[in-house]
Amino acid sequence: MNAIADQLTQLARPEVRTLPAYNAGLSSEVVRQRYGVSHVARLGSNENPFGPSPAVGAALANMAQSAGLYPDANCRALRSAIAQRCGALADAVVVGNGSENLLEVLCQAFLSPGDRVVTLIPSFGLHDIYPRMMGASVQMVPVTEAMEFDVDAWCLALATGPSPKLAILSNPSNPVGCMLDTQAFERIVAATPADTVLVVDEAYYEYARLSPGYADALATLRKQSRPWIVLRTFSKAWGLAGLRVGYGIASDIFLVQILDRIRTPFNVNYAAQTAALAAWNDPDHMEMSVRDAVGQRDTLAEALRTLGLFVAPSAANFLFVNLHRPNGPVAEALLARGIIVKPWKEKGYEHFIRVSIGSALDNALFLQAMQDILGDS
């Protein structure tokens, strides 16, 4: 470390000095240049291979003349459309630059040094990074050996010690894909202290709702007289990962008002608002792509199991696969073939990769590559 780097490290807040950088993966262009491949199978970021509705392209084509104007800082049209379909008040809906932006704002609004947060491991990295950024301590509840939610452990963690300020619960989980059914979800909600803000991350809601028994979080939480927020995103099923739009449905308008004091005034740009509203108004495209992903997910999971691999049950558009060997060499061998997956780096899970469900072609390329790589080793 040079002198300037050392000085900046000392100037930074203590909480920031030890934070890991979020692993966003490699871009397609980097993989093409580094490995000399022409086709890149993007199976590392859980994107929708069908992309957005054609209505999105039409909407964006007509917005260039408005690019010099500030967008609606309150996303009124989009919030109203979301509220109408979800049975919420528009004032109880908040929109962000991706749902991770809302996670960040929640942590900024509610967490102080020494506060406690409960979440899952393995986890979406920002469920851990953002609370630690604010100086909170994070208790991570492991999944079971069968890679399912450990509901008893969750209830114990929530009930033991000082009340957590935030409980961040992803359903289905990322990266595992396991889900909570109604009974299990209600147990965790009942165990959550009344003075804890319950954050339910439903980034993969559109996929999971096709799984029998998947908990209807909004129906359960609306019976509660407690603070909560359900986060969802346009990045996955709606095919808008590149434009960054997420939304939250909150227990009441006062929670949204608190977040409005923290978020940047124009946190969702004009193009993103335009695209999200166009996508939202074409749910048939989303439904088609989701059903395709679910069918291909189950087919790919069974094929991987025939290779002797453990594949966690998944209600999302990805699979969490135990390679029974270090994941780095396998991920590197896949990259050499132009296939991007996500080798997991959290302690205890270094033998797992998360693979997104892509197009039929890319899924087939991944499966053939896995057969070759495992056969060679």
C-alpha positions in Angstrom: 0.0 0.0 0.0 1.5 3.4 -1.0 1.4 6.5 1.2 -1.7 8.0 -0.4 -3.6 4.7 -0.2 -2.6 4.4 3.5 -3.8 8.0 4.2 -7.1 7.5 2.5 -7.6 4.2 4.4 -7.1 6.1 7.7 -9.5 8.9 6.6 -12.2 6.4 5.7 -14.8 5.5 8.3 -13.6 2.4 10.3 -16.7 0.4 9.1 -15.7 1.0 5.4 -12.0 -0.1 5.8 -12.8 -3.8 6.0 -15.8 -4.1 3.7 -15.5 -6.4 0.7 -16.3 -5.1 -2.7 -19.5 -6.6 -4.1 -18.7 -9.3 -6.7 -20.7 -8.2 -9.8 -19.0 -10.7 -12.1 -17.4 -10.2 -15.5 -18.9 -8.4 -18.5 -19.4 -10.2 -21.8 -16.8 -8.0 -23.4 -14.1 -8.8 -20.9 -14.8 -12.5 -21.4 -14.6 -12.2 -25.2 -11.3 -10.3 -25.0 -9.7 -12.4 -22.3 -10.6 -15.9 -23.6 -11.0 -15.2 -27.4 -14.6 -16.5 -27.6 -17.3 -15.3 -29.9 -20.4 -16.4 -28.1 -20.8 -15.6 -24.4 -23.4 -17.5 -22.3 -24.3 -15.1 -19.5 -25.4 -17.4 -16.7 -23.9 -15.5 -13.8 -26.3 -12.7 -13.1 -29.8 -14.2 -13.2 -30.9 -12.1 -16.2 -33.9 -12.8 -18.3 -32.6 -14.2 -21.7 -35.8 -13.0 -23.4 -35.1 -9.4 -22.4 -37.9 -6.9 -21.9 -41.2 -6.6 -23.6 -41.2 -5.2 -27.1 -43.3 -2.4 -25.7 -40.2 -1.2 -23.8 -38.3 -0.6 -27.0 -41.2 1.3 -28.5 -41.5 3.5 -25.4 -37.8 4.3 -25.2 -37.6 5.2 -28.9 -39.8 8.1 -28.3 -38.1 9.6 -25.2 -34.9 11.2 -26.6 -36.4 14.7 -26.7 -37.1 14.5 -23.0 -33.6 13.4 -22.0 -32.6 16.9 -21.2 -35.3 17.2 -18.5 -35.3 15.9 -15.0 -37.5 12.9 -14.4 -40.4 12.8 -12.0 -38.6 12.6 -8.6 -41.6 10.7 -7.1 -42.2 8.2 -10.0 -45.9 8.9 -9.6 -47.1 7.1 -12.7 -45.1 4.0 -12.0 -45.9 3.9 -8.3 -49.6 4.3 -9.1 -49.5 1.4 -11.6 -47.7 -0.8 -9.1 -50.0 0.1 -6.3 -53.1 -0.7 -8.3 -52.0 -4.2 -9.2 -50.6 -5.0 -5.8 -53.6 -3.7 -3.8 -51.5 -1.0 -2.1 -51.7 2.7 -1.6 -49.5 4.6 -4.1 -48.0 6.5 -1.1 -47.0 3.2 0.4 -44.9 2.3 -2.7 -41.3 3.4 -3.0 -39.2 3.0 -6.1 -35.4 2.8 -6.3 -32.4 2.4 -8.7 -32.7 -1.3 -8.4 -34.0 -3.0 -5.2 -30.4 -2.9 -3.8 -30.7 0.9 -3.8 -33.7 0.5 -1.5 -31.7 -1.9 0.7 -29.0 0.8 1.0 -31.5 3.5 1.9 -33.2 1.2 4.5 -29.8 0.7 6.2 -29.0 4.4 6.0 -32.3 5.3 7.5 -32.5 2.8 10.4 -29.0 1.5 11.3 -26.5 3.0 13.7 -23.2 1.6 14.9 -23.8 -1.3 17.3 -27.3 -2.1 16.0 -28.1 -5.7 15.1 -29.3 -7.2 11.9 -30.4 -10.8 11.2 -30.1 -12.3 7.7 -29.3 -15.5 5.9 -26.1 -17.3 4.8 -25.3 -17.9 2.1 -26.7 -14.6 1.1 -27.0 -11.8 -1.5 -23.8 -10.0 -0.6 -25.4 -6.6 0.0 -27.6 -8.0 2.7 -24.4 -8.2 4.7 -22.3 -5.4 3.2 -24.8 -2.5 3.6 -25.6 -3.1 7.3 -21.9 -3.4 8.1 -21.3 -0.2 6.1 -23.5 1.5 8.8 -21.6 -0.1 11.7 -24.2 -2.7 12.5 -23.4 -6.3 13.5 -24.8 -8.9 11.3 -26.0 -12.3 12.5 -26.2 -14.7 9.6 -28.5 -17.8 9.9 -27.2 -20.7 7.9 -29.4 -22.9 5.7 -29.7 -26.6 6.7 -27.6 -29.3 5.2 -30.4 -30.0 2.7 -30.0 -26.3 1.7 -33.4 -25.3 3.0 -34.4 -22.5 5.4 -33.7 -23.4 9.1 -36.9 -22.0 10.5 -36.1 -23.0 14.1 -32.7 -21.3 13.9 -34.4 -18.1 12.5 -36.9 -18.0 15.3 -34.1 -18.5 17.9 -31.9 -15.8 16.3 -34.8 -13.3 16.2 -35.8 -14.0 19.8 -32.4 -14.1 21.4 -30.6 -10.9 22.5 -31.5 -7.3 21.8 -34.1 -6.9 19.1 -32.6 -6.5 15.6 -33.2 -3.2 14.0 -33.6 -5.0 10.6 -34.4 -8.6 9.7 -33.6 -9.1 6.1 -35.3 -12.2 4.8 -35.0 -13.2 1.1 -37.8 -15.5 -0.2 -36.8 -17.3 -2.3 -33.2 -17.0 -1.1 -30.3 -15.9 -3.3 -28.1 -17.8 -4.1 -29.7 -21.0 -2.9 -33.2 -20.6 -4.3 -35.0 -22.3 -1.4 -38.3 -20.8 -0.4 -40.5 -20.5 2.7 -44.1 -21.8 2.5 -46.9 -20.0 4.3 -46.6 -21.8 7.6 -42.8 -21.3 7.8 -43.1 -17.7 6.8 -45.8 -17.0 9.4 -43.6 -18.6 12.1 -40.7 -16.3 11.3 -43.0 -13.3 11.2 -44.4 -14.2 14.6 -40.9 -14.6 16.0 -39.8 -11.2 14.8 -39.9 -8.5 17.5 -42.5 -5.8 17.1 -39.7 -3.1 17.1 -37.8 -4.7 14.2 -38.3 -3.6 10.6 -38.9 -6.8 8.6 -37.5 -6.5 5.1 -38.7 -9.3 2.8 -36.6 -9.4 -0.4 -38.7 -10.9 -3.1 -36.4 -10.2 -6.1 -37.5 -13.6 -7.6 -41.1 -13.4 -6.7 -42.5 -13.8 -10.2 -40.7 -17.2 -10.5 -41.5 -18.4 -7.0 -45.2 -17.8 -7.1 -45.4 -20.7 -9.5 -44.1 -23.1 -6.8 -46.9 -24.8 -4.8 -47.1 -23.4 -1.3 -45.0 -20.3 -1.8 -45.9 -17.8 0.9 -48.0 -14.8 0.1 -45.9 -12.3 2.0 -48.2 -9.3 1.5 -51.3 -11.3 2.6 -49.5 -12.3 5.8 -47.9 -9.0 6.6 -51.0 -6.9 6.0 -52.4 -8.6 9.1 -49.5 -7.3 11.2 -49.4 -4.1 13.2 -45.7 -3.8 12.8 -43.2 -2.1 10.3 -42.4 -4.1 7.2 -41.4 -3.7 3.6 -41.5 -6.2 0.6 -38.9 -5.5 -2.0 -39.2 -6.6 -5.7 -37.4 -5.7 -8.9 -37.8 -5.2 -12.6 -34.3 -6.6 -13.2 -35.1 -10.3 -13.4 -38.5 -11.4 -14.7 -39.3 -8.1 -16.3 -36.0 -8.0 -18.2 -34.8 -4.6 -17.2 -31.5 -5.3 -15.4 -29.6 -2.7 -17.4 -31.9 0.1 -16.4 -32.0 -0.5 -12.6 -35.6 -0.3 -11.3 -36.8 -1.8 -8.0 -39.7 -1.1 -5.8 -40.9 -1.7 -2.3 -44.4 -2.1 -0.9 -44.4 -0.8 2.7 -46.5 -1.4 5.8 -47.5 2.3 5.8 -46.9 5.6 4.2 -44.7 6.8 7.1 -42.0 4.2 6.3 -41.9 5.5 2.8 -41.7 9.1 4.0 -38.6 8.2 6.1 -36.9 6.6 3.1 -37.8 9.7 1.0 -35.7 11.8 3.3 -32.6 9.6 2.5 -32.9 8.6 -1.1 -31.5 10.9 -3.8 -34.3 13.0 -5.4 -33.9 11.5 -8.9 -32.9 8.0 -8.0 -34.8 6.5 -10.9 -34.0 8.1 -14.2 -36.4 9.0 -17.0 -35.5 6.1 -19.2 -35.9 3.6 -16.4 -39.3 5.0 -15.4 -40.5 4.9 -19.0 -39.3 1.3 -19.5 -40.6 0.0 -16.2 -44.1 1.4 -16.9 -44.1 -0.1 -20.4 -43.0 -3.5 -19.1 -45.5 -3.4 -16.3 -48.3 -2.9 -18.8 -47.3 -6.1 -20.7 -47.4 -8.8 -18.1 -48.0 -11.5 -20.8 -44.3 -11.1 -21.9 -43.1 -11.5 -18.3 -45.4 -14.6 -17.8 -44.0 -16.3 -21.0 -40.4 -15.8 -20.0 -41.0 -16.9 -16.4 -42.7 -20.2 -17.4 -39.9 -20.9 -19.9 -37.3 -20.4 -17.2 -39.1 -22.6 -14.6 -39.5 -25.4 -17.1 -35.8 -25.2 -18.2 -34.7 -24.9 -14.6 -36.2 -28.2 -13.6 -34.9 -29.9 -16.7 -31.4 -28.6 -16.1 -31.5 -29.5 -12.4 -32.3 -33.1 -13.2 -29.5 -33.3 -15.8 -26.9 -32.0 -13.3 -28.0 -34.5 -10.7 -27.4 -37.3 -13.2 -23.7 -36.1 -13.2 -23.5 -36.8 -9.5 -23.9 -33.2 -8.4 -26.0 -31.9 -5.6 -28.5 -29.3 -6.8 -30.4 -27.3 -4.2 -34.2 -27.1 -4.6 -34.9 -23.8 -6.3 -38.0 -21.6 -6.7 -36.0 -18.9 -8.6 -34.4 -18.6 -12.1 -31.1 -20.1 -11.0 -29.6 -23.3 -9.5 -27.1 -23.6 -6.6 -24.9 -26.5 -7.4 -22.4 -28.3 -5.1 -19.5 -29.4 -7.3 -17.9 -31.5 -4.5 -14.6 -29.7 -5.4 -13.3 -26.2 -5.3 -15.4 -24.0 -7.6 -12.6 -21.7 -8.9 -11.0 -24.1 -11.4 -14.4 -25.2 -12.7 -15.6 -21.6 -13.1 -12.4 -20.8 -14.9 -12.8 -23.7 -17.3 -16.3 -22.6 -18.0 -15.1 -19.0 -18.8 -12.6 -20.5 -21.2 -15.6 -21.8 -23.1 -17.4 -18.5 -22.9 -19.7 -19.5 -20.1 -20.1 -17.1 -17.1 -21.4 -18.6 -13.8 -20.9 -17.3 -10.3 -18.5 -19.3 -8.1 -19.6 -18.7 -4.5 -17.0 -17.2 -2.2 -18.7 -17.2 1.2 -16.9 -19.3 3.8 -18.2 -22.9 3.8 -19.7 -22.6 0.3 -16.6 -22.5 -1.9 -17.6 -25.8 -3.6 -20.8 -24.2 -5.0 -21.6 -22.3 -8.1 -24.8 -20.5 -8.9 -25.9 -20.9 -12.5 -28.7 -18.8 -14.0 -31.3 -20.2 -16.3 -30.6 -18.8 -19.7 -31.7 -19.5 -23.2 -32.2 -23.2 -24.3 -28.9 -22.9 -26.3 -26.9 -21.5 -23.4 -28.3 -24.0 -21.0 -27.3 -26.8 -23.3 -23.8 -25.3 -23.8 -23.4 -25.1 -20.0 -24.5 -28.7 -19.5 -22.2 -30.1 -22.2 -19.3 -28.1 -20.8 -19.9 -29.5 -17.3 -19.9 -33.0 -18.7 -16.6 -32.3 -20.4 -15.0 -30.6 -17.4 -16.1 -33.2 -14.9 -15.1 -36.0 -17.3 -11.6 -34.5 -17.8 -11.0 -34.2 -14.0 
